[in-house]
Amino acid sequence: MTIAQSILDIAIAAAEKEGAQRIIKVNVVAGELRGIEPMQLTFCFGLMAENTIASAANLGLEITPAKGRCKACEEIFTVKDYQYVCPKCRSGDIQTVGGTELRVIDIEVE
């Protein structure tokens, strides 16, 4: 619910700043490691948007995969099944470099 409310707050503030009357769609990118359940976030967003300029808005959600960088060989790779092992050199000394983001990308308004 907190994430849905934050997304809604950002969208409404941006739309009102531009003088929009209605929000049609809010596009969001979320990293896999955020643990967001798309259906749950969409439901919560719709619930929070009731009686606002976003009451009929759709939530577009793109989930990005977790990425790691091997500290031994510098290989950047997609982490699969939470296995933080370099596919090139098999090192376990991995830094997370993607999959934690959460951003409102754009907002469609009228």
C-alpha positions as a printed NumPy array, in Angstrom:
array([[  0.   ,   0.   ,   0.   ],
       [  2.847,   2.402,   0.798],
       [  4.437,   1.944,  -2.616],
       [  1.082,   2.44 ,  -4.355],
       [  0.445,   5.603,  -2.338],
       [  3.907,   6.966,  -3.13 ],
       [  3.445,   6.351,  -6.86 ],
       [  0.04 ,   8.022,  -6.738],
       [  1.406,  11.017,  -4.802],
       [  4.196,  11.514,  -7.357],
       [  1.778,  11.234, -10.289],
       [ -0.784,  13.632,  -8.83 ],
       [  1.845,  16.213,  -7.885],
       [  3.353,  16.123, -11.391],
       [ -0.046,  16.26 , -13.094],
       [ -1.272,  19.166, -10.966],
       [  1.979,  21.052, -11.569],
       [  1.268,  20.845, -15.316],
       [ -2.411,  21.797, -14.904],
       [ -3.746,  18.381, -15.966],
       [ -7.368,  17.545, -15.29 ],
       [ -7.037,  13.774, -15.351],
       [ -4.329,  11.106, -15.178],
       [ -4.765,   8.381, -17.766],
       [ -1.736,   6.193, -17.12 ],
       [  1.28 ,   6.026, -14.816],
       [  4.27 ,   4.024, -16.069],
       [  6.608,   2.578, -13.454],
       [  9.823,   0.541, -13.575],
       [ 10.463,  -1.708, -10.581],
       [ 13.391,  -3.986,  -9.95 ],
       [ 12.759,  -7.66 ,  -9.313],
       [ 14.467,  -7.395,  -5.925],
       [ 11.758,  -4.977,  -4.725],
       [  9.511,  -8.019,  -4.37 ],
       [  6.553,  -6.249,  -5.938],
       [  3.603,  -8.408,  -6.861],
       [  2.167,  -6.726, -10.001],
       [ -1.477,  -7.656,  -9.412],
       [ -1.329,  -6.531,  -5.798],
       [  0.32 ,  -3.202,  -6.657],
       [ -2.191,  -2.573,  -9.445],
       [ -5.092,  -3.313,  -7.095],
       [ -3.714,  -1.068,  -4.34 ],
       [ -3.01 ,   1.737,  -6.818],
       [ -6.612,   1.59 ,  -8.068],
       [ -7.936,   1.612,  -4.525],
       [ -5.799,   4.588,  -3.483],
       [ -6.647,   6.497,  -6.68 ],
       [-10.388,   6.525,  -6.004],
       [-11.792,  10.077,  -5.748],
       [ -8.615,  11.64 ,  -7.193],
       [ -7.681,  12.89 , -10.671],
       [ -6.178,   9.424, -11.159],
       [ -9.391,   7.523, -10.428],
       [ -9.538,   6.004, -13.933],
       [ -5.762,   5.709, -14.43 ],
       [ -4.01 ,   2.543, -15.471],
       [ -0.738,   1.5  , -13.917],
       [  1.902,   0.324, -16.388],
       [  4.497,  -1.76 , -14.592],
       [  7.781,  -3.025, -16.026],
       [  9.785,  -5.411, -13.838],
       [ 13.547,  -5.367, -14.449],
       [ 15.723,  -8.37 , -13.572],
       [ 18.333,  -8.498, -10.838],
       [ 21.838,  -7.875, -12.177],
       [ 25.187,  -8.586, -10.615],
       [ 28.78 ,  -7.557, -11.265],
       [ 31.551,  -9.975, -10.466],
       [ 34.258,  -8.267,  -8.421],
       [ 36.822, -10.809,  -9.641],
       [ 36.395, -10.594, -13.438],
       [ 34.036,  -7.57 , -13.842],
       [ 31.404,  -9.646, -15.691],
       [ 27.908,  -8.103, -15.505],
       [ 25.131, -10.687, -15.644],
       [ 21.463, -11.305, -14.94 ],
       [ 20.96 , -13.094, -11.632],
       [ 18.718, -16.119, -12.051],
       [ 16.942, -17.838,  -9.168],
       [ 18.841, -15.647,  -6.681],
       [ 22.096, -17.458,  -7.522],
       [ 24.807, -14.842,  -6.986],
       [ 27.59 , -16.736,  -8.743],
       [ 29.464, -15.366, -11.749],
       [ 28.62 , -17.408, -14.852],
       [ 32.054, -16.617, -16.316],
       [ 34.523, -17.36 , -13.49 ],
       [ 32.196, -18.923, -10.854],
       [ 33.184, -16.387,  -8.168],
       [ 30.679, -15.66 ,  -5.425],
       [ 32.058, -12.163,  -4.779],
       [ 29.188, -10.331,  -6.475],
       [ 27.915,  -6.763,  -6.224],
       [ 24.256,  -6.082,  -6.999],
       [ 24.046,  -3.484,  -9.794],
       [ 20.423,  -3.755, -10.904],
       [ 17.027,  -4.956,  -9.841],
       [ 16.48 ,  -2.61 ,  -6.893],
       [ 15.156,   0.405,  -8.791],
       [ 11.681,   1.878,  -8.394],
       [ 10.883,   4.853, -10.618],
       [  7.893,   6.602, -12.108],
       [  8.955,   6.837, -15.762],
       [  6.138,   8.94 , -17.181],
       [  2.577,  10.004, -16.69 ],
       [ -0.082,  10.302, -19.385],
       [ -2.557,  13.089, -18.667],
       [ -5.419,  15.08 , -20.18 ]])
